[in-house]
Amino acid sequence: MPARQATSLPDIKPQTPVGALDRNAWSQRDEQFTADDVAPLVGMSITFIRKVVGHRGPLSVSDVLLLLDQDAYSETFLRRSQVLDFLTQSTPDSATDSEIEVETHTLVSGSVTDVLDRLAPASVQCVVTSTPYWGMRIYDDSTLVTWADGETCAYGHEQTPEGFVRHTVQILWQLRRALTPDASVWWNLMDSYNTRTQIRGNAIEALLAMQGKDGRKWNEHEARRHSAGHSYLKDGEQCMIPARVAERASRIGYHVRSVITWAKQSSLPEPQNSRVSRGLEYVLHLAPKRTPKFDKSAYRRIQPALGGRSIGYESDKLSDVWVLPTSSGGNGHGAQFPVALPGRCIALSTDPGDVVLDPFVGSGNAGVAARALDRKFIGIDVSPKYLATAEEKISAVPGSGFEAAATERPVDNAHQDLPMTGVD
Ligand SMILES: C[S@@+](CC[C@H](N)C(=O)[O-])C[C@H]1O[C@@H](n2cnc3c(N)ncnc32)[C@H](O)[C@@H]1O
């Protein structure tokens, strides 16, 4: 699924396509599949699949049709009508792409959908990332990706929230191969509302628009989002994207260890008078197994700028509500997370020398945290411009040991009160 550069971003019109599984066409076919290949596509465990089909051998097309008809079936990263197409298509040969060599830090340019297949199997101990959110931001160097469900769009610019959820789950599925058995995945994301709105480059632009200081007319914006045509979402409704991603992560085999609320120490004012304002984002903690590597005491050992306890906001007990600052932004990237967020995730779930991956590295804050904590780091982004910023920031961090980082190294966290990340 090679990505290509976008010249312009089309508007988002959340019109659910009409489509259904053609059972008659498939019932004549005689291909066979392993249960391991089928399970993440039908959203069921191997044990449940065995219970439904009644045998332990390879699965036939009629076994898969039986699974697709179950009450327990639920979509993961393909529509129901696409599952058998996906299972029977030949896998593209990626042997020509070289495996990524991990230095103290390595930054790779390209779409995550292409680059993840170049990571060594079972090599990544921790993934910590903040993805584009659905229909919220325009990034530099936006890149069109053709996804497994057939949609071609920049990530975050899907026509429906369901498309965004599928693409997110596809990335999580592609990641599985590269994770060590006791790895952790920390997935920062935020929900979107199904509203008619202009899509902007950063939160400051949104704030100026709220203050009536954006002189552009509706049609003069680079990309817009409409709200009509969805199969059930009404205008102005919250889409419930983080919850849907968490459920599907479980259905493709992850253990959902926690759904963490990041209570932001500051957030933008919102003009809506019929609902409360948003002040949170989510961090999904996912793991290939029930007991990932985990050092809860790191929270009390490291400095707040690297994710230790936020003095005055958090107690000594590390709970699933994290009160962390928002990022000051800067460096020309409009949706950064604070170093403290990846720092906390990395300190909790890795040891010095382990490999940390941010597949949407942006301006490099996860890399800054990883190097300050003496972990190896891989960052991926489609934007050469953001990667250049990340390189500059990460190489300025002299990684020299976890304990030293915990007590001595100052990390810039001085602009906690400026709202920037992930707010539309
Ligand atoms: C929310 S930002 C990440 C910001 C980062 N956490 C930081 O602190 O600077 C999301 C990033 O994903 C990148 N991106 C978008 N689509 C991508 C894709 N298909 N593959 C890799 N990166 C992508 C964007 O260029 C953007 O930098």
The ligand as an SDF file (V2000), in Angstrom:
LIG
                    3D

 27 29  0  0  0  0  0  0  0  0999 V2000
   -0.4470   14.6620   16.3230 C   0  0  0  0  0  0  0  0  0  0  0  0
    0.9270   14.7850   15.2880 S   0  0  0  0  0  0  0  0  0  0  0  0
    2.2240   14.1010   16.2680 C   0  0  0  0  0  0  0  0  0  0  0  0
    2.8890   15.1500   17.1160 C   0  0  0  0  0  0  0  0  0  0  0  0
    3.9940   14.6320   18.0270 C   0  0  0  0  0  0  0  0  0  0  0  0
    3.4770   13.7900   19.0750 N   0  0  0  0  0  0  0  0  0  0  0  0
    4.7570   15.8070   18.6540 C   0  0  0  0  0  0  0  0  0  0  0  0
    4.7800   15.9360   19.8710 O   0  0  0  0  0  0  0  0  0  0  0  0
    5.2670   16.6460   17.8880 O   0  0  0  0  0  0  0  0  0  0  0  0
    0.6430   13.5560   14.0830 C   0  0  0  0  0  0  0  0  0  0  0  0
    1.7460   13.3960   13.0410 C   0  0  0  0  0  0  0  0  0  0  0  0
    1.3970   12.3150   12.1810 O   0  0  0  0  0  0  0  0  0  0  0  0
    1.9990   12.5600   10.9270 C   0  0  0  0  0  0  0  0  0  0  0  0
    1.3520   11.6640    9.9370 N   0  0  0  0  0  0  0  0  0  0  0  0
    0.1520   11.8260    9.3290 C   0  0  0  0  0  0  0  0  0  0  0  0
   -0.1170   10.7850    8.5220 N   0  0  0  0  0  0  0  0  0  0  0  0
    0.9290    9.9210    8.6390 C   0  0  0  0  0  0  0  0  0  0  0  0
    1.2400    8.6570    8.0630 C   0  0  0  0  0  0  0  0  0  0  0  0
    0.4210    8.0570    7.1770 N   0  0  0  0  0  0  0  0  0  0  0  0
    2.3940    8.0440    8.4210 N   0  0  0  0  0  0  0  0  0  0  0  0
    3.2620    8.6540    9.2990 C   0  0  0  0  0  0  0  0  0  0  0  0
    3.0260    9.8700    9.8500 N   0  0  0  0  0  0  0  0  0  0  0  0
    1.8710   10.4910    9.5310 C   0  0  0  0  0  0  0  0  0  0  0  0
    1.8080   14.0530   10.7160 C   0  0  0  0  0  0  0  0  0  0  0  0
    2.7600   14.5730    9.7940 O   0  0  0  0  0  0  0  0  0  0  0  0
    1.9930   14.5880   12.1520 C   0  0  0  0  0  0  0  0  0  0  0  0
    3.3060   15.0550   12.3540 O   0  0  0  0  0  0  0  0  0  0  0  0
  1  2  1  0
  2  3  1  0
  2 10  1  0
  3  4  1  0
  4  5  1  0
  5  6  1  0
  5  7  1  0
  7  8  2  0
  7  9  1  0
 10 11  1  0
 11 12  1  0
 11 26  1  0
 12 13  1  0
 13 14  1  0
 13 24  1  0
 14 15  1  0
 14 23  1  0
 15 16  2  0
 16 17  1  0
 17 18  1  0
 17 23  2  0
 18 19  1  0
 18 20  2  0
 20 21  1  0
 21 22  2  0
 22 23  1  0
 24 25  1  0
 24 26  1  0
 26 27  1  0
M  CHG  2   2   1   9  -1
M  END
$$$$
